[in-house]
Amino acid sequence: MSHAKETKSACPMRRLVPSSRAAAIAGIVGPLVAFIGIAVAIFMSASWFNWVNSALSDLGHPYMLGGSGGIPGLNLAAPIFNLSLIACGLITLPLAFRIIVLQRDLKSILGLLGGILLIVAEVFLIGIGIFNESAGSIHFWVSVGFFVNILLFGLVYGIMMMRAQKTRLFGVYTFMLAFVSAAIWILYFTPLKPWSGAAIPEVISAVATLAWVFPLCIRLYRQGAE
């Protein structure tokens, strides 16, 4: 992120946008909530969840293999998984709004595009929690929408930061992590993949994204303290 000291505005709408420090905290807390929820759901589903053959979304199916001993039945982990994704999407919205405000002040078209892509990704993430696997094809499309938009967010933001001398190295780091995430998904849709489920590429993509989003939030938090 290009860092210019935050300027105050008399615009009433700006007052509705959280501070940089609050947005940064939201950007860290939201994913942590999701990861904790996913970890708990995996622990509860140890009798049937398989990293090679399963998708993370299987954890959110209300009637997946959630019964005793892996026998199909009510999946008690589903509410935890789904609600954690919904919470993550809602909690991280302030980060996207703050990015849009800051990049608008910097007159950065790429920065604004990045903020918009993040909002769209967050909406799709909320959709994954609402429209779990039992909802049919809509679950597939909201899942695709989330991963595509979060990858584009990383690529666009990486390019934007590479254009400024002060953030060039961090921009390269961001772009490369987003590129790795994209490569993992490309591999997933080829016969060369060593797994049949989507859980592994989903986790790798999520961790790669957080590996640059968390440092971004730390930079944003420090900026808000200036």
Secondary structure as UniProt FT lines:
FT   HELIX           12..16
FT   HELIX           20..44
FT   TURN            45..48
FT   TURN            51..53
FT   HELIX           56..60
FT   TURN            62..63
FT   HELIX           68..70
FT   TURN            76..77
FT   HELIX           78..91
FT   HELIX           93..105
FT   TURN            106..107
FT   HELIX           109..130
FT   HELIX           133..135
FT   HELIX           137..162
FT   HELIX           165..167
FT   HELIX           168..188
FT   TURN            191..192
FT   HELIX           199..225
//
